[in-house]
Structure formats: C-alpha cells, structure tokens
C-alpha cells in the first residue's frame, strides 16, 4: 500500500512539475457532472417528459371536477314591424320602427360526470408520472456514469502520458551512457544503435500517448456538455474509489433504488390500471348539471315594455353505451397486451439489474487482486532496472538486458495505472447498476 501511494504521488507530482498548472478555471469531476446535468439534451428531454406526465396527471384530476362556463351579453338595437295598415301616403312607408334594449344576460352553467374509468385513469396517470420521474433520474444517473467513465479515461491518459515521458527521459539518459561507454571503448557501436532505436520508439510512444490524452480530453468535454473546441482544463488529482459491501447488499440496494427498474415497476402498475379503465367502460356514466340565467331587457312588440327574468335549471342523466361496434372489446384487448408487455419488461429489467450488479461486483474483486499484483510488479521492475543498469555499467549485462529492463518498467507502470482506473471504473459501474449516483 505504501508503494502504491508513493507511485500515485510520484505520478501526480510529475504531472504538475511537467507544466500542468491548476487554475481557478480547472474543472473537477463534480463540476463536470454538474455542468452535464444542466446542458445535455437527453437529460433535458427526460425532464420534459416528466413535466408532461405531471400535466397528464393534473388533467386526470380535472376529470373529477365540474366544468364551469359563464357568459354575459349586452344588446341594443332597433326593430321594424312591416304592416300594410301603417301605410303612409306621403312617404310610402309601411313600417313602424321601435328601439329596444339594452338587453343584458348573464348565464352560469356547471356540469360534472362521474365514471369509474376516471378513477382508474387517474391512478394510471399517477403511476405514469412516477415512472417518468424515475426515468428522468435513471437518465441523469446514466449520464453521471458516462462523465465518470470519460473523466477516469482522461486521468488514465494523463498519467500514461507521464509514464511515457519518463521513459523518454530514461532512454535519453541511457543513450548518453551508452555513447560515453562507446567512446571509451567499453561498448560496441551496435549498443549505440539499439539504444537510439529504443529512444526513437519511446518518443513515438510518447506522441501516441499525447494524442490519446488530447482525444480523451475532447470526449470528456463533450460528455460534460462543454465545447470541445475550447481549451478546457481538468483537475488531474484523483482519489481511489472503494466499495466494501457484500454482493447481497449490492443486489438488495439495487432492487430497492435502481431507477430504471423502479420506473418499469411504475409502468407495469400504470398498465394494470389501463386494463381496469377499459373494463370500466361497461359501467354507466352519471352526469349532473346546473344552469342559472339572469336576463334584464325589453320586448319591442306589440309595444315596448321592460322584460326580465332569472331561472335555475338542474338535473342529472345516466348514459350507458349498449353497443359501440366492439370498440370496448378492442380497447380491453389492447390494454391487456400492454399490461403483459409491461410485466415482461419489468421481469427482464429486474434480471438485468441483478446480472449487471453481479458482473460489476466480480470485476471489482478481480481488479483489487490485479492491483496488488501490479503494485508488486512495479516494485520488482524498478529494482530490476537498478540491478541491470549497474551490471551494464560493470560490463556484466548486455544492451539487450538493459532495453528489456526499461520496457518491463514502463509496461509495469502502465499496467498499474490501467488497473487503478479499471478498478475505479468497475466501482462506478457497480454504483450505477445499484442506482447510486
């Protein structure tokens, strides 16, 4: 453990000393996650669906409430009565015009319909809203997992680049050593050529590592919802992740909290209410109504006189659909198929969650053991490098021994870094499978 911590510290110090400057603009993992949740389209779409589901639930509640309408009218005019008895020999007019109004009328009406289908429709809408809410959480957690994955891959690339940089420095120093020994006549020119080839190979590997670091950085920027064209900086300090729970605890937590599974559970509940809603169409609908009218105005004929009244009308009616062309039977069949599909999806989702948790948990155990081996391999490679270098200086080892020791050391360091971040990724995968953000 001390060696592992020392290697981690050495790598971090090497990165910082190599020119990476952490400024106030440097983004941490948590900041990347926060920005991604605000800007990524899939999260915004999922939240929009949740909002629409909330409106659907509100509309289902509205089916229990009366519809209330109100109207007010104001009229004023002139009415002409055409009558031959009113013939005027001078003007030739046979009409008598009279003003009427103003007429004012206020009407209020209310009506409400009770149906058992409305009850089940509301329960189904409530379940659908819960499913949409959990689906939005599932989308957020999946995005968080993606950000973690790309962030750890970027850190892996940064530290791998530093390992390759150190390998180039070692090759450069070794080349100077071999050239000096060749000048002294204690080494063959072939040793110089081989070391030059190794130096060139290490420089090429460094270039590949730098390109990989730039690529993973661009991927991280996109995943976090940032502009990949902008030169963003990310913190290169990472912490080792840990998970100490048992497999049974992980499965239990996942079944109780994994939002994708819980969303499927809500979908199944909503589909069951859908069947009940369809069956309820065989029951009658009861509608109650009331209407109030207040009128104040005039009547024009036969003479103009004031006229006003108010009235209240109320009652109820019962509607029952006797035959609708087998529409209800079709809707019942469709709703039952939807329920069966939702039940199958629920079972499949539960099995998938358990399977993913088991795979991730087993992978963590493998990575933990692999990390211990990788740590010991680094220590052994460092010690072997020291011994081979001393033996080469004494003429007891060949250039091939030295080159092999260099490659073994770099390979061990890269393997250690890969195993460390593979463990972090495995833990992040387990937490995502369990429904932990």
C-alpha positions, 0 to 999 in steps of 0.5 A: 500500500505504501508503494502504491501511494508513493507511485500515485504521488510520484505520478501526480507530482510529475504531472504538475512539475511537467507544466500542468498548472491548476487554475481557478478555471480547472474543472473537477469531476463534480463540476463536470457532472454538474455542468452535464446535468444542466446542458445535455439534451437527453437529460433535458428531454427526460425532464420534459417528459416528466413535466408532461406526465405531471400535466397528464396527471393534473388533467386526470384530476380535472376529470373529477371536477365540474366544468364551469362556463359563464357568459354575459351579453349586452344588446341594443338595437332597433326593430321594424314591424312591416304592416300594410295598415301603417301605410303612409301616403306621403312617404310610402312607408309601411313600417313602424320602427321601435328601439329596444334594449339594452338587453343584458344576460348573464348565464352560469352553467356547471356540469360534472360526470362521474365514471369509474374509468376516471378513477382508474385513469387517474391512478394510471396517470399517477403511476405514469408520472412516477415512472417518468420521474424515475426515468428522468433520474435513471437518465441523469444517473446514466449520464453521471456514469458516462462523465465518470467513465470519460473523466477516469479515461482522461486521468488514465491518459494523463498519467500514461502520458507521464509514464511515457515521458519518463521513459523518454527521459530514461532512454535519453539518459541511457543513450548518453551512457551508452555513447560515453561507454562507446567512446571509451571503448567499453561498448560496441557501436551496435549498443549505440544503435539499439539504444537510439532505436529504443529512444526513437520508439519511446518518443513515438510512444510518447506522441501516441500517448499525447494524442490519446490524452488530447482525444480523451480530453475532447470526449470528456468535454463533450460528455460534460456538455462543454465545447470541445473546441475550447481549451478546457482544463481538468483537475488531474488529482484523483482519489481511489474509489472503494466499495466494501459491501457484500454482493447481497447488499449490492443486489438488495440496494439495487432492487430497492433504488435502481431507477430504471427498474423502479420506473418499469415497476411504475409502468407495469402498475400504470398498465394494470390500471389501463386494463381496469379503465377499459373494463370500466367502460361497461359501467354507466356514466352519471352526469349532473348539471346546473344552469342559472340565467339572469336576463334584464331587457325589453320586448319591442312588440306589440309595444315596448315594455321592460322584460326580465327574468332569472331561472335555475335549471338542474338535473342529472342523466345516466348514459350507458353505451349498449353497443359501440361496434366492439370498440370496448372489446378492442380497447380491453384487448389492447390494454391487456397486451400492454399490461403483459408487455409491461410485466415482461419488461419489468421481469427482464429489467429486474434480471438485468439489474441483478446480472449487471450488479453481479458482473460489476461486483466480480470485476471489482474483486478481480481488479483489487487482486490485479492491483496488488499484483501490479503494485508488486510488479512495479516494485520488482521492475524498478529494482530490476532496472537498478540491478541491470543498469549497474551490471551494464555499467560493470560490463556484466549485462548486455544492451539487450538486458538493459532495453528489456529492463526499461520496457518491463518498467514502463509496461509495469507502470502502465499496467498499474495505472490501467488497473487503478482506473479499471478498478475505479471504473468497475466501482462506478459501474457497480454504483450505477447498476445499484442506482447510486449516483 
